[in-house]
Every structure is written in C-alpha cells, then in structure tokens.
Amino acid sequence: MDHLRTRDRVVFLTYDDGAERDPRFVGLVRERRLPVSMFLTDSVVGPGYGHFARLRAVGASIQNHTLDHPALRGLPYAGQRAEICGQQHKLHSRFGIRPHLFRPPYGTYDTTTLRAAADCGIRAVVLWRASLNPDGTLTYTRGKPALRPGDVISVPSGESASLTLTERTRRLLREIESKGLQVGRLEDYL
C-alpha cells in the first residue's frame, strides 16, 4: 500500500532506516507535532536507539524495516521471518512495543514476505507513492507527479544529501502545505 483512500486532505510522512540522527529533527517533530512514522533497521540504527527514543517521546511512531535491510523477495521463509521477527524482538526490547507496520527494504517483497510479516504480528505492509530526494524534491513511483490526499511519502536516509534531514523536512512541509494538505498519522488511517 502506497496510498490510502481518504477524504481527508492528509499525506503521510515515513522515514527509513535510521541512519540520519539530526538532533534538530526531534525539535521539529515536537514543535510541529508531526505524526511521523520511523521504519527502523537495526544494523543501520546501531547505537542510535536513544535518538529514536527521544523521537518516540515527542510523538513519532516506531515501525519495522528489518534487522539488516536485505532485499527480501525470493529469500526463503525462514530468512524473511528471521529478519522481520528479529526486528520485532529488537524493537520490543528497546521500546516495549511490537510494531504493526512493516516496510520491506527497497520496496520489494513477495507472498513469502507477506506470510512471514503476518506471522510476526505485522498488520500492513507500507510502501510509498512519493519519495523525497536528497535535494528536497519529490519523485513519484506512479501516477501524476503531484501530491494528493492519502499519499505515503518516503524520506530515505540521505547521507549524501546537501540538506540536513530537518531542512529537507521543512522544505517538504512547505510543499505539502502549499497544496492545502497536512500530515496525518498513518496508524489512524489503517
């Protein structure tokens, strides 16, 4: 699912991996009360779980993006289950939660992924219709290249980005608001 049917004028902000730990981003989420979803990969987050605890404390939701970020499609069930359930266990031990949303790395998955995810307690697989580029512009996966209500927006880690995560998000928020849209809490619409 990369788009949700809704009459509300909302889009959904999702952040991948956990490589960027811009301390100003926590302030932005708190200040704007941004309902963002963080899809975390354990091997990428590494010792940075404290940063995500601060984000969670100001309202960000923590979701599953596997232990090691492999392309799951074609992997055997046991390997996919280990990646997804393993991250469920890590997030439970770190935050006391068991996420219900899952984003497969690279957006690739198969029926085995769906079965493994369900067996790990996942209720929805979340993809994206728009992705934020390192320069702050959007790329669309399908359809008309414009934001529309119900779109899921992915903000991938931008280690090579010239703009910080906070700067890219502020630029994105200006674009969202210029279209008469606001950011919705993804979990409230699933």
C-alpha positions in Angstrom: 0.0 0.0 0.0 1.5 3.3 -1.1 -1.7 5.4 -1.0 -4.7 5.3 1.4 -8.2 6.2 0.3 -9.4 9.1 2.4 -11.5 12.2 2.0 -9.2 14.0 4.5 -6.6 16.3 3.0 -3.7 14.4 4.5 -0.5 12.8 3.4 1.7 10.5 5.5 5.4 11.1 6.3 7.6 8.0 6.7 11.3 7.9 7.4 13.5 4.9 6.5 16.5 3.1 8.1 17.6 5.3 10.9 20.9 6.4 9.6 20.3 10.1 10.0 20.2 11.3 13.6 19.8 15.1 13.1 19.1 16.4 16.7 17.2 19.3 15.3 14.7 16.9 13.8 13.5 15.9 17.2 12.7 19.6 17.9 10.9 19.9 14.6 8.7 16.9 15.3 7.9 18.3 18.8 7.4 21.9 17.7 5.1 20.9 14.7 3.6 17.9 16.5 4.4 16.0 13.3 2.9 12.5 13.3 5.8 10.8 11.5 6.4 7.0 11.2 10.0 5.8 11.6 10.8 2.5 9.8 14.0 1.3 11.5 16.6 -1.2 10.5 18.6 -2.5 13.5 22.0 -2.7 11.7 21.7 0.9 10.5 20.4 2.4 13.7 23.2 0.7 15.7 23.9 2.7 18.8 21.5 5.4 17.8 18.4 4.0 19.5 18.5 6.8 22.1 17.8 9.3 19.4 14.7 7.3 18.3 13.5 7.1 21.9 13.6 10.9 22.0 11.6 11.0 18.8 9.1 8.5 20.1 8.7 10.6 23.3 7.6 13.6 21.1 5.1 11.5 19.1 6.9 9.7 16.3 5.8 6.1 15.8 8.4 3.3 15.5 7.9 0.7 12.9 9.8 -2.3 11.4 12.2 -2.2 8.4 14.1 -5.5 9.2 17.3 -6.3 11.1 19.8 -6.0 8.2 18.0 -4.4 5.2 18.2 -7.3 2.7 16.1 -7.5 -0.4 13.5 -10.0 0.8 11.9 -11.1 -2.5 13.0 -14.7 -3.3 14.5 -15.4 0.1 13.3 -18.5 1.9 10.6 -18.1 4.6 13.0 -18.8 7.5 15.3 -16.0 6.4 12.5 -13.5 5.8 10.9 -14.4 9.2 14.2 -14.0 11.0 14.7 -10.5 9.5 11.2 -9.3 10.3 10.5 -11.1 13.6 14.1 -10.4 14.7 13.5 -6.6 14.3 10.1 -7.0 16.1 12.1 -8.5 19.1 14.7 -5.8 19.0 12.1 -3.0 19.0 10.2 -4.7 21.8 13.3 -5.0 23.9 14.3 -1.3 23.1 10.9 0.4 23.3 8.5 -2.2 24.8 6.4 -2.1 21.6 5.6 -4.6 18.8 5.1 -2.6 15.6 2.2 -3.4 13.4 3.6 -1.8 10.2 6.4 -3.1 8.0 8.3 -1.6 5.1 10.3 -4.1 3.1 13.7 -2.8 2.1 13.8 -1.4 -1.4 10.0 -1.8 -1.6 10.5 -5.4 -2.8 8.6 -8.4 -1.4 6.7 -11.5 -2.4 3.9 -13.7 -0.9 6.5 -15.3 1.4 7.2 -11.8 2.8 3.6 -11.2 3.4 3.2 -14.6 5.2 6.4 -14.0 7.3 5.3 -10.5 8.2 1.8 -11.7 9.3 3.4 -14.4 11.4 5.5 -11.8 13.1 2.4 -9.7 14.0 2.5 -7.2 11.2 -0.9 -5.9 10.0 0.1 -3.8 7.0 3.0 -3.5 4.5 3.7 0.1 3.8 5.3 1.3 0.5 5.3 4.9 -0.8 4.0 6.8 -3.8 6.4 9.7 -3.4 10.0 9.8 -2.3 12.0 12.8 -1.1 15.3 13.2 -2.9 18.5 14.5 -1.3 17.9 17.9 -2.8 14.4 18.2 -1.3 12.4 17.5 -4.4 9.9 14.6 -4.8 10.0 11.6 -7.2 6.7 9.7 -7.8 6.5 5.9 -8.3 3.3 6.1 -10.4 0.5 8.3 -11.5 0.5 12.1 -11.9 3.6 13.7 -10.4 1.8 15.7 -7.7 0.9 15.1 -4.1 -2.7 14.1 -3.5 -4.6 13.2 -0.3 -3.7 9.8 1.0 -0.2 9.6 -0.4 2.5 7.9 1.6 5.8 9.8 1.3 9.1 8.1 2.0 12.0 10.1 3.3 15.0 7.8 2.8 18.3 8.2 4.6 20.3 10.9 2.8 23.9 10.6 4.0 25.0 12.3 0.8 22.3 15.0 1.0 23.5 18.6 0.9 20.5 19.5 3.1 20.0 18.1 6.6 17.0 15.9 7.5 15.4 18.9 9.2 16.0 21.2 6.2 14.6 18.6 3.8 11.6 18.0 6.0 10.9 21.8 6.4 11.0 22.1 2.6 8.7 19.2 2.2 6.3 20.6 4.7 6.1 23.9 2.8 5.2 21.9 -0.4 2.6 19.8 1.4 1.0 22.9 2.9 1.1 24.8 -0.4 -1.2 22.1 -1.8 -3.7 22.6 1.0 -2.6 19.3 2.7 -1.5 18.4 6.1 0.4 15.5 7.7 -1.8 12.7 9.1 -0.9 9.9 11.5 -0.6 6.8 9.3 -1.7 4.4 12.0 -5.0 6.3 12.3 -5.9 5.6 8.7 -5.1 1.9 8.5 
